[in-house]
Every structure is written in structure tokens, then in C-alpha cells.
């Protein structure tokens, strides 16, 4: 328990630490899907990927063009499994999504 005295020299309100100039204006970054780069590198079509991972072609199309606002864990897992099946290489989340 903190006791406050009436003497104003002992009471100092807490203030937020000073931020460097422009720190509040800097963006924190965005996550982008680079599926188009991965498929292009391996010359795999969107249709082939949709069939390999059991996802709708429209879902693959939206990811390919980075037009999604969210991805469920199930979709992400299916996507990575499908990529591994087609390319015979291990894939992780960072291979398909990047912070920019």
C-alpha cells in the first residue's frame, strides 16, 4: 500500500517514458504472403497446390495474390503439407509469410 503525503515535494505523478521523435509514427510492419514467389520458384500451379492440400482454389488464389486478412491454423497446416508434397522440401510458416 502506498501512502501519499500532502507535501507536494514528495508526490510526483508517474509519466510515460519519453519516446524518440517520430517513434509513434513508425509502422510496426505488416505480414505479407509470398506464396507467389514459392510457387513460381518451383513452377507449381495454384490448381495443383489446391488439389494437393485439399483447399478451395479461391483460398489459394487469395493467398497467392496476398488478399487475405487472416489465415486459420488449419489452412496454414494444409498449405505447408501441400507444398511439401509437391516440392519434396520442408516448409515452415516463415517460408510463406514474411514481415515487411
N, C-alpha and C positions, 0 to 999 in steps of 0.2 A: 504494500500500500504506500502510495506517495503522498506526502503531506506538503501542501503549498503554504507558504507564509505570505503575509500581507506586504512584506517588504519587496518592492519591485526589483531590487537588485538581485534577489535570489531566484526570481521567476523569469525564465526565458522560454518563450514558446518554441516548440520544435519547428524547424523549417526543412523543406526538402533540400537535399544537396544540390548545389549549383550544377547545371548541365552545361557542357560546352556549347558555344554558339552554333546554332543550326542543327543540334542533335535531335531536336523534336521534329525537324522537317525531313530527316533522312528516312527513306523507306526501310522496312525491316526485311524486304526481299519477298520474292514470290516463288512458288514451286511450279515448275513447268514440266510437261510431259514431253519427252524426247523419243517417243515410240517411233516416229517417222524416221529418225536417224538410225535406230536399231534395225528396223525392217529394211531400210534402204541398204544398209551395210551388208545384210545377209540376203538381199534380194528375195524377201518373203512378202507375199501379198497380204493385204488386210483380210481377204476372204480365207486364205489358208490359215491365218492366225485365229480367226473366229472359229473355224472348224476344229482346230487343234485344242483350243482351250474351252470350247463349249459356251462362248459368249455370243451375244447378238452382234451381227455385223455393224449395226448402228452404234453399239457401245465401242467397238474397236475404231470405227470412223471418228467418233467424238474424241477418243483418246489420241488418235493419230494426228488430228488437227488441233489438239490442245484446247478443246472447247468444253471441258468438264470443270465443274466447280468442286466436286468431291468424288472420291473413289472408296468403295467399301473394301474391307479386308478380303472378302470372298472374291471380288473382281480382281483385286491385286494378286491374290494367290493363284487364281486361274490363269491370269495373264502371264505370270512368271513361269508357271508349269508349261503352258503352251509354247512360250518362247524357248524353253529348254528342250522340249520335244522336237521342235522344228530345227533348231540350230545346233543341238548337241553340246551346248555350252551352258555353264551355270550362270544364272541371272539373279540379281538382287534388286531391291527397290531402288537403290541409287543408280542403277544402270538405266532405268526407265524414267525416273523423276529426278530433276535437278533443281537446286536453289539458285535463282538468278536475282 
